[in-house]
Amino acid sequence: VNSLAMRAVAPGGLLLTCTCSSAMTTSGDFLKVLDDAAADASRRITVLRVAGAAADHVLQPAFPEGAYLTAVLLHVEAL
């Protein structure tokens, strides 16, 4: 999905992509997935911002899986 989105973005454009997977967020693999998608789409990406849930989405220390929301703002360029 991210590879298709990157192909659809005009060179020099921005892409906001998100995950709501705790496994993806806590492992740190989301950026690797995005890098792989960029390679597949023949694009170069620059991460402009990584953000999580808003302050009203509280986290419980006993439930780390609750930190499952991640948003990444990318600058997309053609190779």
C-alpha positions as CSV (number, residue, x, y, z in Angstrom):
1,V,0.0,0.0,0.0
2,N,2.8,2.5,0.9
3,S,4.6,1.7,-2.3
4,L,1.5,2.5,-4.4
5,A,1.0,5.7,-2.4
6,M,4.6,6.8,-3.0
7,R,4.1,6.2,-6.7
8,A,1.0,8.4,-6.7
9,V,2.7,11.3,-4.9
10,A,4.3,13.8,-7.3
11,P,8.1,14.1,-6.9
12,G,8.7,16.6,-4.2
13,G,5.4,15.9,-2.6
14,L,4.4,14.8,0.9
15,L,2.9,11.6,2.2
16,L,1.4,11.0,5.6
17,T,1.3,7.3,6.4
18,C,0.1,5.7,9.6
19,T,0.0,2.4,11.4
20,C,-2.2,1.2,14.2
21,S,-0.2,-2.0,14.8
22,S,1.5,-2.3,18.2
23,A,3.9,-4.8,16.7
24,M,5.0,-2.4,14.0
25,T,5.2,0.5,16.4
26,T,7.0,-1.2,19.3
27,S,9.5,-3.1,17.1
28,G,10.5,0.0,15.2
29,D,10.0,-1.8,11.9
30,F,7.6,0.7,10.4
31,L,10.5,2.9,9.1
32,K,12.1,-0.2,7.5
33,V,8.8,-1.1,5.9
34,L,8.6,2.5,4.5
35,D,12.2,2.3,3.2
36,D,11.5,-1.0,1.5
37,A,8.3,0.5,-0.1
38,A,10.3,3.5,-1.3
39,A,12.8,1.2,-3.0
40,D,10.0,-0.8,-4.6
41,A,8.5,2.4,-5.9
42,S,11.8,3.8,-7.1
43,R,11.5,6.7,-4.7
44,R,13.7,8.3,-2.1
45,I,12.1,9.3,1.1
46,T,13.0,11.7,3.9
47,V,11.3,11.4,7.2
48,L,10.1,14.8,8.3
49,R,8.2,13.8,11.4
50,V,7.3,10.8,13.4
51,A,4.4,11.2,15.8
52,G,2.2,9.0,18.0
53,A,-1.2,9.4,19.5
54,A,-2.5,12.6,20.9
55,A,-2.2,13.5,24.6
56,D,-5.7,12.3,25.3
57,H,-4.7,8.7,24.3
58,V,-3.2,7.7,27.6
59,L,-0.7,4.9,27.9
60,Q,-0.7,2.3,30.7
61,P,2.8,1.1,31.7
62,A,1.4,-2.4,32.3
63,F,0.0,-2.4,28.8
64,P,2.8,-1.4,26.3
65,E,0.7,-2.6,23.4
66,G,-1.4,0.5,24.0
67,A,1.3,2.5,22.2
68,Y,0.1,1.3,18.8
69,L,-0.5,4.5,16.8
70,T,2.3,5.9,14.7
71,A,2.2,8.6,12.0
72,V,5.1,9.3,9.7
73,L,5.3,12.4,7.4
74,L,7.5,11.8,4.4
75,H,9.0,13.9,1.6
76,V,9.0,11.8,-1.5
77,E,11.4,12.2,-4.4
78,A,12.0,10.3,-7.6
79,L,15.3,8.4,-7.9
